[in-house]
Amino acid sequence: MQNHDAELDARGLFCPEPVMMLHTRMNEIPVGQVLRVVATDPSTTRDVPRFCQFLGHDLLSQEEADGLFVYLIRRCEG
């Protein structure tokens, strides 16, 4: 798995909380850094890619294992 600079643990939270937290966290990290997001809400498989597309961030990877959804997102200018 690719390295990351920061992490957001959204386990146990449900829509829209993970994406709201993601929005806040992305604003806290510098452009070019990679955020690792861990969630348990299946709706993140739809919401996180849409978030990235809408705000212009790079979704580097999206994985699911044992009920965990893990995303790597690079912050881009936005």
C-alpha positions as CSV (number, residue, x, y, z in Angstrom):
1,M,0.0,0.0,0.0
2,Q,1.1,3.5,-0.8
3,N,2.4,5.8,1.9
4,H,0.2,8.5,3.4
5,D,0.8,11.7,5.3
6,A,-2.3,11.9,7.5
7,E,-5.2,9.6,8.5
8,L,-8.9,10.0,9.1
9,D,-10.6,7.2,11.1
10,A,-14.3,7.3,10.3
11,R,-15.2,3.8,11.5
12,G,-18.6,3.5,13.1
13,L,-19.9,6.7,11.5
14,F,-22.7,6.9,8.9
15,C,-23.5,9.2,6.0
16,P,-23.1,12.1,5.9
17,E,-20.5,12.2,8.8
18,P,-17.6,10.5,7.0
19,V,-17.7,12.9,4.1
20,M,-18.2,15.9,6.4
21,M,-15.1,14.9,8.4
22,L,-13.2,14.2,5.1
23,H,-13.9,17.7,3.9
24,T,-12.6,19.2,7.2
25,R,-9.6,17.0,7.2
26,M,-8.6,17.7,3.6
27,N,-8.6,21.4,4.4
28,E,-6.1,20.8,7.3
29,I,-3.4,19.1,5.2
30,P,-1.1,20.8,2.7
31,V,-1.7,20.4,-1.1
32,G,0.1,17.4,-2.4
33,Q,-0.1,15.3,0.8
34,V,-2.0,12.0,0.9
35,L,-4.8,11.3,3.4
36,R,-5.7,7.7,4.3
37,V,-9.4,7.3,5.2
38,V,-10.7,4.3,7.0
39,A,-14.5,3.8,7.2
40,T,-17.1,1.2,7.9
41,D,-20.1,2.8,6.1
42,P,-20.6,1.2,2.6
43,S,-22.1,4.4,1.3
44,T,-18.5,5.8,1.3
45,T,-17.8,3.7,-1.8
46,R,-20.2,6.1,-3.6
47,D,-19.6,9.3,-1.6
48,V,-15.8,9.4,-1.4
49,P,-15.2,9.2,-5.2
50,R,-17.9,11.8,-5.8
51,F,-16.3,14.1,-3.2
52,C,-12.9,13.7,-4.9
53,Q,-14.3,14.3,-8.4
54,F,-16.4,17.3,-7.3
55,L,-13.5,19.0,-5.4
56,G,-10.7,18.0,-7.7
57,H,-8.7,15.7,-5.4
58,D,-7.0,12.5,-6.6
59,L,-8.5,9.3,-5.4
60,L,-5.3,7.1,-5.5
61,S,-6.8,3.9,-4.2
62,Q,-10.0,2.4,-2.9
63,E,-10.0,-1.0,-1.1
64,E,-12.5,-3.1,0.9
65,A,-11.4,-5.8,3.3
66,D,-13.2,-7.3,6.3
67,G,-15.9,-4.7,6.3
68,L,-13.4,-1.8,6.2
69,F,-13.3,0.7,3.4
70,V,-9.9,2.3,2.9
71,Y,-9.1,5.2,0.6
72,L,-6.0,7.1,-0.3
73,I,-6.7,10.7,-1.4
74,R,-4.1,13.2,-2.6
75,R,-5.1,16.8,-1.9
76,C,-5.0,19.0,-5.0
77,E,-5.5,22.7,-5.5
78,G,-9.1,23.4,-5.1
